[in-house]
Amino acid sequence: MKLFARTAATVAACALITTPLTAFAADANGTPAPASAGGNVVTLDLYTLTDVHGHIELVEKKDKKTGKSRVTEAGLEKMGCFLDAARGKHPDSSFTLLGDNIGASPFTSGSLLDNPTIAGLNELKPVGSTIGNHELDLGQEAFKARVDGSQPEKFHQTAFPYLGSNVTGLGNWTNTEGKTVPYLGEYAVWEAPESQVKVAFIGAIAEDVPYKLSPGTTKGMTFGDPVKKINTLAEKLKKDGTADVVVAMLDDDVKNNFPKMGAHVDGIMGGDTHVPYEFDAVNSTEKLKSANPHLAGVASGSYTDNMGLISISFDTAAKKVVSADAKLIPASEVAKCDTSASQSAPKIKAIVDKAVADSKAKGAEPIVKNVKGEFRRGVFTTASGATDPGSNRGIESSLGDLVADSLRDRVITKSGAKADIGIINAGGLRADLVPTNGVITYADTFAVMPFSNAIGYVTITGADFVKALEQQWKTNLNSQNSRPMLKLGISSNVSYTYDVTKPYGKRITSVTVNGKPIDLKKKYTVGSVTFLLAGGDTFDALTAGGDFVTTANLDRDEFNTYLKGLEAAKKPIVERMAKAAIGVSLDRTAVKNGEKVKVALRGLSFSEGPAITKGVKVSLGGAPVSAKVNNSLVDADANSEKAVISTDGAGQATLEVPVSAKCTAKGGEVKVPLTVATDFATVVAPEAGLSVSVDCGAPATGGQGDAGSAGKSGKNGKSGHVGNADAGAQATPKGNGPLAYTGANVIGLALGALALAAVGAGAVRAATRKR
């Protein structure tokens, strides 16, 4: 392999993938604290950041209630200052990165291929970094070039090793010393400068990376069981004397993996989910059990919102950990650091300032003006009261729906027609779209869609599309992910209902397209980004019709064109008021006339914006029944299959609704349609076909019912169009015509085989992308 020049720091870092490392102790004012905490016990401070995603600048936000500003992202300059101070006071302090350092980045870094982020992170002197799925956003060759320095004119070279012990297939490269080293090491060993305690950091990543990236990106790479690899390697490193302490750097959910760590793992650092966590036996509010009673776990969150820290007390005589404490240091505390005493801060500031200047001219370009709406991603509120932007990918959002509308409008098929349906994955939207003084700029839309995905379309049946909607729910969360739903943004010409009380694969109870029930046999064109069309995020139902057709245009460019078109046509650019997806559960679907049915509703409101309904009205043939809506966003189980708000559950109400059928002397069965209306619109119309059957008794005579009567379906179980018996009642369908949805009963018959196939195929692969 060709030899490429590297800095001395880079060579040293790469040489330490499997050999001891001395921490980079910054020069700082003050006398270093003694390494010993008393006797033979020393303290090791292990700092970490995860999911930086190119957020290199300090960010302040104003609290709407108090009017005070607070730092929400410390930025790399302040992080460098903080680490310099920490190392100056206590040299036995290390720093690591947990992957997704780059990719899906703000305009300042993303428009410059994230080179400023790599340059800034180099100044933080990490022991190493796990590989994240976003490190591969631009493909394997781009990642390799960042590591080996083979394309200096395009990619800034890393001065730290990337780790992925459970990943194979990327191969090796030759460093400046002529040594062959892997692009991904298994671990890096750091030797504490004062105590000489050796800490091995084992890097690994979740197995579901191929599903988080555009199909084909990871070709030739394999992703093994990370937990098994970590536990096996941890035991080996301790037994052969390579390490005294072992820390797992697992780019995956900390909470789910904490109990799986073996007795030889002393700390676990996680990431990927963007959720800050800290678990230990010292002072954590939530206690998690593991094989090691002193195990501490931490995930900093994302975007430099916290610095993560695991402080380990180690007995050098007994060669064992005696206690460990995990902490989260908020950005507001990190930002207090005095940069005048820091060596790295001025260097990082120069990097950030140059990036801001280089990207400013392009980013300031206005796309549209006089925008009234604010388009945001979904949120939920944690039990502690935190409501973080974009934290909820399991709920329909105003931003997702706007982008889906743009895809339906801008994806043109070979026949010259627009796509029938537009959809977008929540993980593809990385920032809220909020105009400044009514103006949306190129930098704004870049922040929303930084991936530069090509757009295109697939042609699939209505049944395939229904299956894709079923695949929004994700299962097997403990081993694959922590998001129980990945909600699709969907174009405004589509609406559907779902019932969460039904088993996986049978939850979609109605779908309408352009106001008409979807035809399961008809072919529909679905426009989106190619990532999703190729089955990304485990939406493989979208691939049932064969390969997608790409227009070769980029999502962001076409989105900008769509916004400009709305402005030119003088159409308001505002949030959608009625949700496309509504959760409906009926306690029974067959009653006597006048009896009440309990109707449980969810998903009546967006989690953000003006379309949060205060009330709901429900009717089953008679006068509507009203109820207040619970719009709480608190979800203590947001990352499990017990989740409510993060499974499109914002806006809930339960009502007892009397059923009023217009029975006649002809008797028979009458289906009464369900309607649901929020403060803004009718969100479940009779066209959806959700209904309750009423037994009107035996006919007064033995004659056959006519077209307006309620005759029962034939013994062959087949059904066709739904015919109206009269106003407010529907006759049971007859014949073999095109399918019309009539709620759960028809879904059960028409999609039974589909649902069984979905469940039988391993629950349609549960892995999800945390992009």
LUMNUSE-140914 format. One line per field, with one value per residue (C-alpha): y, z, x; residue in one letter. Coordinates in steps of 0.001 Angstrom, whole numbers, always signed. Layout:
<rs>
y <- (Y, ...)
z <- (Z, ...)
x <- (X, ...)
residu <- (A, ...)
</rs>
This chain:
<rs>
y <- (+0, +3516, +5316, +8651, +11342, +11903, +14155, +12788, +12888, +10898, +8237, +7911, +7621, +4933, +2961, +2708, +660, -2356, -828, +1447, +5157, +8092, +10738, +14128, +16304, +19934, +22686, +24560, +26820, +25209, +22255, +18815, +16974, +13907, +10669, +8782, +9044, +7559, +4473, +2388, +3748, +6093, +7927, +7758, +10372, +9087, +11827, +11179, +12760, +11043, +12007, +15349, +15368, +18380, +20649, +22610, +25977, +27142, +27402, +29491, +29372, +31666, +30198, +31358, +31413, +33169, +35103, +34050, +32495, +29304, +27387, +24197, +23191, +24046, +23709, +22365, +25454, +25248, +21457, +21822, +24370, +22125, +19106, +21149, +22270, +18749, +17258, +20091, +19482, +15698, +14196, +10779, +12030, +10580, +11514, +9346, +9727, +7416, +7680, +9779, +12566, +13655, +13347, +14906, +18056, +21726, +23844, +25278, +21855, +19862, +22232, +21729, +17901, +17991, +18779, +21501, +18955, +16460, +19243, +20444, +16960, +16303, +19168, +17417, +14558, +11581, +8166, +6860, +6848, +4117, +4122, +5306, +4664, +8306, +7898, +5950, +8478, +9293, +5674, +3414, +5105, +8518, +7065, +5363, +8607, +10396, +7717, +7163, +10714, +9592, +12528, +15553, +17958, +16667, +15095, +16256, +13385, +12065, +12170, +9401, +5753, +4536, +1373, -1353, -4706, -6452, -5081, -6694, -5980, -2547, -3904, -2360, +520, +1321, +4111, +6359, +3830, +1243, -782, -2385, -1334, -1875, +921, -199, -1316, -3494, -1440, +1299, +1160, +4345, +4357, +6909, +9275, +9377, +6041, +3985, +2159, +701, +1246, -602, +1064, -1550, -58, -1669, -767, -2199, -4880, -2910, -443, -1794, -874, +2686, +3474, +3449, -189, -1195, +1254, -1503, -4058, -6407, -5420, -7655, -6581, -9231, -9390, -6409, -7538, -10986, -9497, -6949, -9482, -12006, -9398, -7781, -11055, -11703, -8246, -8540, -12084, -11444, -8239, -5887, -3867, -3256, -1611, -2235, +211, -759, +1962, +677, +2900, +1773, +2348, +2314, +1413, -1680, -2938, -2123, -5399, -7418, -6386, -9160, -9134, -7936, -4728, -1810, +939, +1323, +4414, +4509, +6683, +6647, +7375, +11012, +10334, +11305, +8549, +7918, +4695, +3509, +2024, +5276, +7838, +7029, +7329, +4294, +1128, -1391, -4788, -6239, -8911, -6256, -4545, -1497, -1053, +2556, +3648, +6984, +8517, +12249, +12750, +14621, +17869, +18770, +19176, +17384, +16041, +12460, +11280, +7975, +8363, +5048, +4378, +1685, -173, -552, -3145, -5366, -4644, -4070, -1362, -458, +2039, +3934, +7018, +8221, +11887, +14258, +17714, +20035, +22365, +25375, +24253, +23420, +26840, +28606, +27523, +30400, +29921, +32319, +29528, +26886, +25746, +23955, +26503, +29189, +26598, +25291, +28818, +29538, +26356, +27213, +30870, +29889, +27338, +29957, +32408, +29824, +28603, +31913, +33240, +30104, +29617, +33119, +32603, +33019, +30301, +31846, +34877, +35763, +32247, +32145, +28583, +26882, +23272, +21059, +17436, +15377, +15556, +13744, +14682, +12528, +11673, +14320, +16975, +17334, +17981, +17922, +19059, +16150, +13571, +11711, +9886, +7848, +10595, +12376, +15832, +19062, +19039, +15427, +16070, +19191, +17301, +14410, +16859, +18213, +14708, +13933, +17173, +16994, +13283, +12913, +9430, +8298, +8916, +12549, +12236, +13219, +10484, +9219, +9311, +11081, +9762, +10565, +8841, +10815, +10088, +11881, +15221, +16570, +20008, +21981, +24420, +27735, +30915, +34008, +37044, +34966, +33951, +30390, +30207, +27559, +26956, +26280, +23627, +22146, +21652, +19869, +17576, +17309, +13853, +14961, +11940, +11345, +11120, +8705, +6435, +2835, +1274, -1025, -2343, -865, -3977, -3362, +214, -937, -3340, -449, +1430, -1658, -1617, +1721, -282, -1816, -4801, -6704, -3425, -4807, -6191, -3846, -381, +1680, +3315, +1401, +3280, +5133, +7251, +8168, +11711, +11356, +13548, +15351, +13338, +10224, +9421, +6244, +4804, +2327, +248, -309, -3000, -5316, -7538, -6413, -6667, -6066, -2534, -547, -514, +1875, +3868, +6466, +8052, +11191, +10655, +7088, +3763, +2348, -476, -3310, -4619, -1293, -43, +3238, +5283, +6279, +9087, +9490, +9519, +6514, +5477, +4697, +3364, +805, -594, +1531, +1643, -1886, -663, -3564, -3526, -589, -2896, -5387, -3891, -4105, -1526, +2142, +4623, +7599, +11068, +11806, +15039, +15765, +15932, +19301, +20945, +19703, +20744, +24248, +24259, +23159, +25993, +28519, +27175, +27692, +31239, +31989, +30673, +32832, +29783, +30067, +28032, +26963, +23902, +21161, +21296, +17783, +14726, +12003, +9152, +8645, +5840, +4310, +1359, +124, -2127, -3933, -3739, -5387, -4011, -3556, -272, +2420, +685, +2490, +1684, +2751, +4593, +5089, +7658, +8638, +10630, +13430, +16128, +16927, +17189, +20667, +23675, +25122, +21910, +20669, +20021, +20740, +18795, +15939, +14960, +11386, +10087, +6636, +7587, +9951, +13282, +13661, +13094, +15580, +15157, +17022, +15811, +14898, +16458, +15453, +14555, +12714, +9208, +7272, +4291, +6225, +3776, +534, -1322, +120, +3565, +5803, +9257, +7887, +5579, +8437, +8702, +12442, +13718, +11092, +10746, +7962, +8350, +6314, +6820, +5636, +3824, +5066, +2972, +3672, +270, -509, -3254, -5147, -5843, -7398, -5969, -2281, -860, +2548, +4610, +6230, +9883, +11754, +15519, +17667, +21441, +21792, +19118, +15767, +13391, +10113, +10373, +7791, +7108, +5431, +2651, +2237, +1086, -756, -3427, -3173, -6116, -4701, -8030, -10398, -8880, -8512, -10708, -13379, -11319, -10614, -7260, -4770, -2543, -262, -3015, -4596, -8058, -10207, -11193, -14539, -17756, -17592, -14731, -12392, -8757, -5789, -2219, -943, +148, +2770, +1511, +5078, +8156, +7200, +3436, +1131, -2217, -5140, -5453, -8044, -9272, -9453, -5909, -3726, -3607, -824, -552, -1226, -1181, -4038, -6762, -6155, -5602, -8960, -10722, -8872, -8557, -11666, -13445, -10277, -9781, -13406, -13185, -10042, -11620, -14905, -13165, -12316, -9338, -7630, -7088, -4826, -2826, +928, +3753, +6468, +8804)
z <- (+0, -725, +2243, +3220, +5430, +8852, +11792, +14734, +16862, +14259, +14001, +17775, +18003, +15329, +16868, +20025, +18656, +20492, +22553, +25646, +25243, +27386, +27672, +26125, +29256, +28278, +29849, +32202, +35184, +38581, +40294, +39178, +41739, +43268, +41497, +44700, +46470, +49574, +50111, +46968, +45458, +42493, +40455, +36689, +34979, +31615, +29580, +26450, +23740, +21373, +18234, +17640, +14074, +13026, +15759, +16304, +17366, +20718, +20705, +23040, +23255, +25023, +27449, +26355, +29925, +31683, +28749, +29816, +27467, +28246, +26458, +24945, +22943, +24245, +20890, +20350, +21523, +25002, +25052, +24316, +27080, +29528, +28714, +29003, +32478, +33500, +32369, +34015, +37381, +37122, +34507, +34855, +32602, +29179, +26360, +23806, +21062, +20550, +16818, +14485, +14835, +11328, +8976, +9176, +10178, +10344, +7348, +8810, +8854, +6431, +3507, +3944, +3992, +7792, +7507, +10195, +12602, +12082, +12470, +15683, +17169, +16467, +18834, +21632, +21430, +21711, +22677, +19920, +18501, +17715, +14159, +13817, +10899, +9835, +9356, +6260, +4894, +1959, +1480, +2523, +359, +1870, +5384, +4489, +3028, +6300, +8146, +5810, +4461, +832, -345, +1606, -940, -170, +3301, +6467, +8102, +11559, +14273, +16276, +15581, +14727, +16528, +15629, +17149, +15783, +12241, +9450, +5773, +5665, +5367, +6301, +5376, +5811, +8173, +8008, +10022, +7355, +9594, +8303, +10526, +10248, +9299, +12331, +15401, +18106, +21084, +22233, +25486, +27464, +30298, +32964, +33218, +37011, +38253, +35227, +35312, +31889, +30518, +27407, +25415, +23259, +20319, +18821, +17079, +16820, +14200, +12386, +10597, +7097, +7671, +8705, +5510, +1858, +745, -677, +1437, +3684, +928, +1921, +5574, +8309, +11685, +14381, +17852, +19647, +23182, +22704, +21182, +23977, +26769, +25198, +24482, +27919, +29651, +27407, +27903, +31676, +31857, +29628, +31472, +28598, +30694, +34332, +33511, +30501, +29115, +26402, +23794, +22182, +19655, +20700, +23433, +26879, +28824, +26769, +26776, +30355, +31799, +29087, +30031, +31526, +34814, +33155, +31771, +34205, +32232, +29195, +27000, +24531, +21881, +18684, +20278, +21153, +24630, +27580, +30180, +33334, +35324, +38281, +41742, +43446, +42944, +39845, +40266, +38074, +39124, +36472, +37309, +35633, +36151, +37507, +40601, +40027, +36365, +35359, +32087, +30337, +27048, +26661, +24370, +21176, +19653, +22619, +24861, +27686, +28474, +29708, +32528, +34225, +37353, +38350, +41696, +41203, +43848, +42376, +44958, +44619, +40876, +40927, +40604, +43966, +42754, +39653, +39234, +35961, +35467, +32865, +32746, +30946, +28160, +30334, +32801, +30095, +28526, +31700, +30950, +30648, +27249, +28033, +29944, +27269, +24605, +22374, +22533, +20368, +17728, +17653, +17541, +14434, +12801, +13644, +12622, +9225, +8717, +9544, +7075, +4304, +4570, +5282, +1745, +427, +3470, +3458, +113, +686, -623, +257, +2185, +4143, +5559, +8341, +9565, +11719, +10785, +13503, +14126, +16768, +20470, +23666, +27281, +29570, +33105, +34295, +32215, +29284, +25844, +23286, +19655, +17250, +20045, +18828, +15505, +16267, +15702, +12651, +12429, +10616, +9042, +7889, +6258, +4477, +3052, +2018, +134, -1639, -2709, -4099, -6064, -7315, -8123, -11746, -13203, -16662, -17875, -16830, -13910, -10330, -7731, -6238, -2681, -1038, +2071, +4087, +6959, +10202, +10565, +7311, +8816, +11070, +12176, +12568, +9787, +11494, +9385, +10628, +10076, +7592, +5567, +4974, +3707, +1994, +5292, +6909, +4418, +4397, +8149, +7638, +4857, +5031, +3448, -178, -961, -4526, -5000, -7056, -6928, -6724, -8167, -5679, -4955, -2391, -283, -330, +784, +3671, +4657, +4599, +7031, +9272, +9208, +11004, +14252, +15257, +17516, +19155, +20665, +23177, +20575, +17671, +18673, +21150, +18907, +18921, +15880, +12933, +11697, +8042, +7022, +4462, +1757, +2537, +46, +2232, +5561, +7594, +10920, +13151, +16194, +18640, +20501, +17519, +17000, +14967, +11269, +11716, +13072, +9963, +9840, +6960, +4281, +1915, -1043, -2546, -394, -1626, +63, -1140, -3671, -2495, -6040, -7765, -8525, -6888, -7417, -4162, -4254, -1667, -1141, -2523, +955, +1888, -1509, -1339, +1899, +4368, +7986, +7310, +5065, +2680, +1582, -608, -2608, -3481, -6940, -7909, -8062, -7602, -10450, -9570, -11049, -9984, -8351, -4713, -1987, -668, -4096, -5000, -1608, -2229, -5664, -4098, -1558, -4287, -6287, -3388, -2965, -6706, -6702, -3649, -1626, +2114, +3532, +6779, +8977, +8231, +10713, +10386, +11062, +8442, +10953, +13763, +16300, +16849, +19092, +19578, +22491, +20236, +16636, +16899, +19146, +19455, +18335, +20978, +22878, +23549, +22213, +23964, +21472, +22481, +20367, +20100, +17688, +17521, +17857, +16557, +19324, +18168, +16354, +16334, +15371, +18913, +19304, +22655, +21954, +19847, +18609, +17759, +16132, +15363, +13381, +15963, +17557, +18174, +21631, +22758, +25017, +26065, +24676, +26808, +25095, +27592, +25956, +28948, +27997, +30585, +28202, +25090, +24170, +24742, +23217, +25993, +24468, +23880, +22746, +20684, +18876, +17494, +20670, +21355, +21781, +23544, +24487, +25393, +24841, +25304, +22047, +21469, +18181, +16185, +13184, +10966, +11192, +8962, +8855, +6584, +9581, +8982, +9767, +9348, +9505, +11152, +10106, +12643, +12274, +14321, +14228, +15968, +16422, +12881, +10653, +10299, +10670, +10324, +7700, +6615, +3584, +5904, +6384, +10152, +11385, +14002, +13023, +14389, +14406, +13366, +13897, +11535, +8607, +8960, +5873, +4349, +1221, -76, +739, -2115, -2930, -46, +2530, +4778, +3272, +4643, +2635, +867, +2367, +232, +2443, -468, -391, -2705, -2720, +334, -621, +1333, +2826, +3630, +5264, +8318, +7609, +5240, +3829, +4227, +1003, -1621, -4750, -5875, -6990, -6008, -2263, -146, +3474, +6136, +9213, +11131, +9696, +6089, +7009, +8751, +5657, +2904, +4627, +6799, +4642, +4352, +8109, +8774, +6234, +7907, +11344, +10069, +8377, +11658, +12358, +9191, +10496, +13493, +13012, +12783, +11685, +14157, +11604)
x <- (+0, +1205, +2724, +1213, +2698, +1190, +1913, +3839, +691, -1198, +1469, +1547, -2213, -2462, +377, -1661, -4507, -3138, -308, -160, -817, +281, -2427, -1868, -1619, -2177, -103, -2394, -2020, -2233, -663, -1854, -3924, -2260, -3162, -3778, -7123, -5559, -3432, -3224, -6427, -6082, -8710, -9021, -11194, -12416, -14129, -16164, -18297, -20710, -22615, -20920, -22309, -20283, -21675, -18482, -19933, -21223, -25028, -27175, -30950, -33354, -35852, -39316, -40605, -37716, -36297, -32804, -30288, -28454, -25745, -27166, -24067, -20620, -18843, -15340, -13428, -14932, -14626, -10918, -10572, -12409, -10237, -7044, -8106, -9112, -5809, -3878, -5509, -5507, -3194, -4835, -7629, -8411, -10775, -12578, -15177, -18162, -18775, -20920, -18381, -19332, -22302, -25765, -23917, -24905, -24043, -20833, -19194, -21353, -20851, -17093, -17233, -16854, -13161, -13412, -14891, -12059, -9477, -11115, -11467, -7786, -6968, -8901, -6351, -8730, -7365, -9611, -13106, -15569, -16806, -20394, -22700, -22326, -18604, -19669, -22181, -19901, -18856, -15997, -13360, -14052, -13738, -10456, -9107, -9812, -7838, -4876, -4534, -4616, -6753, -5462, -6923, -10398, -10459, -8695, -6838, -7698, -5013, -6683, -7511, -10997, -12116, -14598, -13712, -16813, -16410, -14415, -13952, -12324, -8796, -5454, -3167, +529, +1522, +4602, +6588, +5981, +3699, +522, -2367, -6117, -8482, -10472, -8586, -10090, -8997, -6633, -4677, -4113, -1579, -2440, +585, +799, -548, +564, -2781, -3464, -6970, -8108, -10884, -12635, -14523, -17622, -20866, -24381, -25007, -27704, -25399, -26217, -29877, -29039, -27154, -28023, -28044, -24680, -22685, -21342, -20772, -17957, -18188, -19559, -20901, -20724, -22248, -20657, -21487, -19996, -16852, -16450, -16876, -14497, -11847, -12186, -11429, -8423, -6923, -7101, -5805, -2783, -1902, -2588, -5022, -5881, -9192, -11445, -13992, -16475, -16985, -20167, -21890, -25344, -27903, -26282, -29386, -30138, -26544, -25558, -26959, -25180, -21668, -19516, -17619, -14393, -15930, -15534, -17235, -19464, -19660, -22525, -24078, -26128, -29513, -28688, -30099, -27858, -27524, -25520, -25726, -23681, -23986, -22970, -25705, -27752, -31491, -32084, -30300, -29361, -27921, -24848, -22209, -19842, -21335, -19093, -19998, -20624, -22185, -22480, -23631, -23072, -26079, -25200, -23954, -21656, -24704, -22871, -19454, -19668, -17402, -16694, -14538, -13019, -11340, -8725, -6723, -3233, -2205, -5253, -5454, -9184, -11813, -13316, -15918, -17048, -19182, -20743, -21563, -22961, -21388, -23821, -22752, -23519, -20837, -18304, -18857, -17664, -14093, -11610, -10003, -7132, -5357, -5929, -3492, -5994, -8838, -7151, -6291, -9840, -11249, -9192, -10531, -14149, -13829, -12442, -15228, -17854, -16349, -15943, -19527, -21243, -21639, -23322, -25474, -26919, -28628, -32411, -34697, -38080, -39290, -42420, -42799, -45388, -44987, -42381, -41750, -40410, -39555, -41315, -40516, -41353, -40752, -38668, -39686, -37218, -38981, -36570, -38091, -35292, -35682, -36091, -35996, -39089, -38842, -41920, -44474, -45811, -44264, -45058, -41588, -41847, -45196, -43915, -40937, -43216, -45433, -42363, -41342, -44781, -44647, -41056, -40664, -41701, -42165, -41060, -44607, -44312, -46741, -46101, -45766, -49032, -47646, -44709, -42957, -39823, -38040, -37796, -34082, -33353, -34407, -31682, -32887, -36086, -36967, -37657, -37469, -35651, -37850, -39813, -36743, -35563, -31977, -29900, -28113, -31501, -32538, -29039, -29305, -32633, -31369, -27573, -27270, -27613, -29797, -30930, -34696, -36764, -39769, -40934, -44066, -45765, -49245, -51589, -51013, -47259, -47798, -49985, -47219, -44745, -46974, -46986, -43193, -43123, -43303, -39970, -39398, -36542, -35405, -32944, -30574, -31141, -32221, -34162, -36758, -40051, -41350, -39868, -42749, -42950, -43716, -46502, -48010, -51248, -53322, -52963, -54596, -54781, -55852, -54085, -54945, -52083, -54036, -53685, -50655, -47661, -48451, -52194, -52267, -53189, -56975, -57672, -55871, -57253, -55482, -56990, -60076, -60730, -59970, -56682, -56964, -54748, -54230, -53679, -50147, -49083, -45929, -44245, -41693, -38946, -35197, -33361, -32214, -35802, -36847, -34045, -35442, -33483, -34715, -36079, -38909, -38365, -42017, -41006, -38751, -41525, -42011, -38352, -35588, -36357, -36110, -33941, -34266, -30646, -31818, -30965, -33597, -32470, -32350, -35828, -37167, -35854, -37488, -40772, -40680, -39901, -42837, -45219, -43974, -44277, -47836, -48564, -49517, -48960, -46083, -47691, -47939, -50447, -53331, -54785, -52666, -52573, -52406, -54919, -54965, -58413, -59265, -62839, -63714, -66218, -67389, -70818, -73593, -77310, -78777, -78347, -75572, -72318, -68882, -65709, -63502, -59857, -58011, -54361, -52248, -54801, -52134, -48710, -46152, -45176, -46591, -50106, -51951, -52467, -56161, -57788, -60942, -62281, -65749, -66688, -69840, -71255, -74325, -75763, -74931, -71190, -69770, -67129, -64117, -61018, -57712, -54729, -51722, -49051, -45739, -44294, -43221, -41231, -41070, -40082, -37333, -39205, -42132, -44319, -43854, -46867, -45761, -42869, -45304, -47408, -49436, -49568, -53114, -55214, -58864, -61294, -65036, -68217, -70100, -73694, -74330, -77289, -78286, -81279, -82884, -85843, -88433, -86114, -83868, -80471, -77081, -76259, -72747, -72520, -69455, -67139, -66187, -63598, -63075, -60451, -60551, -59201, -60679, -62398, -59477, -61398, -64125, -66717, -64523, -62014, -64547, -64147, -67535, -69568, -72112, -75636, -77992, -81364, -83070, -84836, -86729, -90476, -90885, -88713, -87936, -84448, -82906, -82459, -79499, -80313, -80740, -78197, -77704, -74880, -71840, -71798, -70494, -67361, -66148, -65417, -66366, -66285, -67558, -69365, -72881, -74821, -78070, -79104, -77698, -75648, -75666, -73853, -74901, -72552, -70513, -71330, -69661, -66041, -65198, -62217, -61552, -62985, -61838, -64444, -62259, -60715, -62962, -61962, -58315, -58367, -59734, -57928, -54572, -54518, -51994, -49935, -49821, -48945, -46141, -44823, -44784, -43413, -40515, -38880, -41100, -39918, -36394, -36451, -33285, -33660, -31467, -30473, -29093)
residu <- (M, K, L, F, A, R, T, A, A, T, V, A, A, C, A, L, I, T, T, P, L, T, A, F, A, A, D, A, N, G, T, P, A, P, A, S, A, G, G, N, V, V, T, L, D, L, Y, T, L, T, D, V, H, G, H, I, E, L, V, E, K, K, D, K, K, T, G, K, S, R, V, T, E, A, G, L, E, K, M, G, C, F, L, D, A, A, R, G, K, H, P, D, S, S, F, T, L, L, G, D, N, I, G, A, S, P, F, T, S, G, S, L, L, D, N, P, T, I, A, G, L, N, E, L, K, P, V, G, S, T, I, G, N, H, E, L, D, L, G, Q, E, A, F, K, A, R, V, D, G, S, Q, P, E, K, F, H, Q, T, A, F, P, Y, L, G, S, N, V, T, G, L, G, N, W, T, N, T, E, G, K, T, V, P, Y, L, G, E, Y, A, V, W, E, A, P, E, S, Q, V, K, V, A, F, I, G, A, I, A, E, D, V, P, Y, K, L, S, P, G, T, T, K, G, M, T, F, G, D, P, V, K, K, I, N, T, L, A, E, K, L, K, K, D, G, T, A, D, V, V, V, A, M, L, D, D, D, V, K, N, N, F, P, K, M, G, A, H, V, D, G, I, M, G, G, D, T, H, V, P, Y, E, F, D, A, V, N, S, T, E, K, L, K, S, A, N, P, H, L, A, G, V, A, S, G, S, Y, T, D, N, M, G, L, I, S, I, S, F, D, T, A, A, K, K, V, V, S, A, D, A, K, L, I, P, A, S, E, V, A, K, C, D, T, S, A, S, Q, S, A, P, K, I, K, A, I, V, D, K, A, V, A, D, S, K, A, K, G, A, E, P, I, V, K, N, V, K, G, E, F, R, R, G, V, F, T, T, A, S, G, A, T, D, P, G, S, N, R, G, I, E, S, S, L, G, D, L, V, A, D, S, L, R, D, R, V, I, T, K, S, G, A, K, A, D, I, G, I, I, N, A, G, G, L, R, A, D, L, V, P, T, N, G, V, I, T, Y, A, D, T, F, A, V, M, P, F, S, N, A, I, G, Y, V, T, I, T, G, A, D, F, V, K, A, L, E, Q, Q, W, K, T, N, L, N, S, Q, N, S, R, P, M, L, K, L, G, I, S, S, N, V, S, Y, T, Y, D, V, T, K, P, Y, G, K, R, I, T, S, V, T, V, N, G, K, P, I, D, L, K, K, K, Y, T, V, G, S, V, T, F, L, L, A, G, G, D, T, F, D, A, L, T, A, G, G, D, F, V, T, T, A, N, L, D, R, D, E, F, N, T, Y, L, K, G, L, E, A, A, K, K, P, I, V, E, R, M, A, K, A, A, I, G, V, S, L, D, R, T, A, V, K, N, G, E, K, V, K, V, A, L, R, G, L, S, F, S, E, G, P, A, I, T, K, G, V, K, V, S, L, G, G, A, P, V, S, A, K, V, N, N, S, L, V, D, A, D, A, N, S, E, K, A, V, I, S, T, D, G, A, G, Q, A, T, L, E, V, P, V, S, A, K, C, T, A, K, G, G, E, V, K, V, P, L, T, V, A, T, D, F, A, T, V, V, A, P, E, A, G, L, S, V, S, V, D, C, G, A, P, A, T, G, G, Q, G, D, A, G, S, A, G, K, S, G, K, N, G, K, S, G, H, V, G, N, A, D, A, G, A, Q, A, T, P, K, G, N, G, P, L, A, Y, T, G, A, N, V, I, G, L, A, L, G, A, L, A, L, A, A, V, G, A, G, A, V, R, A, A, T, R, K, R)
</rs>
